[in-house]
């Protein structure tokens, strides 16, 4: 009997994750053609984020195809029909409650990375305090926040 971990790994469709670094490599090659040398740490973070998003999309696709019955109607091939992990282990498809809190901040020239992360953290907690399904734009009228200052 497959374990929950092995079922989740199959549902993540790991062999297809090779596409993510290939797409990033294409972007890096285009940057280098333009004479831009990307920061290796930034590339590593981008790769990690892209891989996690790819795994999440694969997982959502597997789950919703199973729940809709599509997995049972589709003839599986190496490139379509899902992994077959959830039909083989239906108990692992039980709903999992989760939440997502996301934000976008714009980097300003001269901004220290610590300032950007502190501001992002502050704004996400402020938005979370407003409740579910809310859009919480940053108040542009308040004074700019700098590390070491008290947050208003």
Protein Blocks (a to p, Z undefined) as FASTA:
>chain_A
ZZfklmmmmmnommlmmmmmmmmmmmmmmmmmnopacdfklmmmmmmmmmmmmmmmmmmm
mmmmmmnommmmpccdfkggijolmmmmmmlmpccddddddddddddehiafklmmmmmm
mmmmmmmmnoghiacdddfkbccddehiacZZ
